[in-house]
Amino acid sequence: VELLADDAALTAMAARMTASLAAGGLDEPITADDLRKDLSWVQTTYASSIANTGLMLDHALSLGERIILEGAQGCLLDIDQGT
């Protein structure tokens, strides 16, 4: 939310993205308005699904709840069938 209101940050981000694209041979610039529009859509679409999971886990631990963590990323993955 703060990023959408920060014109300087959006302008700097757009410049970095445009430079990265230019380095790859693409010459269509990205503007701060483009970013604002796209990020606003992401925020509106996914806001209800985004949470600070660190706080959620800390709260659960403080209540003595059990937490199970999945840690197999990159370990024993099937190269033919995927994950």
N, C-alpha and C positions, 0 to 999 in steps of 0.2 A: 504494500500500500504506500509506504513512504517513497519507494522508488518511482512510482507513477507520478508523484508530485515534484520530484527532483529533476528539473530540466537539465541541470549541468551533468548529473550522473547519466541520464538517458542520452544526452548528446555525446558524452565520452564513450559510453557503451556502443552507441551507433557507429562512432568513428573507428573503434577497435574492430567491430564486426565487419565494417566496410573494408578496412585494411586487410583483414584476414581473407575476405572473399576476393579482393583484388590480387592478393598473393597467389590465389588459386586460379586466376585468369577470368574471374567474373567481374564485370564492371558496373553492375547495378547497385547504386548506393542504398544503404539503409538509413532512414532518418529517425530522429527521436520520436516523431509522430507515429511512424510505423511501429516502433517498439512499444510505445504507449498503448496503441490500439491492440496489438497482439498480446501484450502482458495483461491488459485489462480483460481481454477475453479469457485468458487462462485463469485469472483471479476469479472472475465471475463463474466460470465453469467448474473449477476444482476447489474453491474455497471451503466448501463443506467437507471435503475429504482430506484436507491438510491440517495436521496437528503437530505440536511440539512433542514428539515421542519421548524425548529425554525427560521432560517433566512428567509425562504419563508413567514412565518406568520408575522414576524416582518416587512418585506418589505411591505406586503399587508396592515398592520395596519398603517404604515407610509404614505401610499398613500390614507388612508381613506376608504379602501375597507372593505366590510363586510366579516366576517368569521363565519362559522357555525361549531360548534364542536359537535361531537357525544359523549354522556356521559352515555350511558345506559349499559356499560359493567358490567355484573353481576346483573343487576336490572331487575326484571320482565321477566326473561328468562323462556321459556317453557321447563320444565324438560323432557317432552315426545318428543317434536318435535325439540328441539335444538333452535338455535338462528334464 
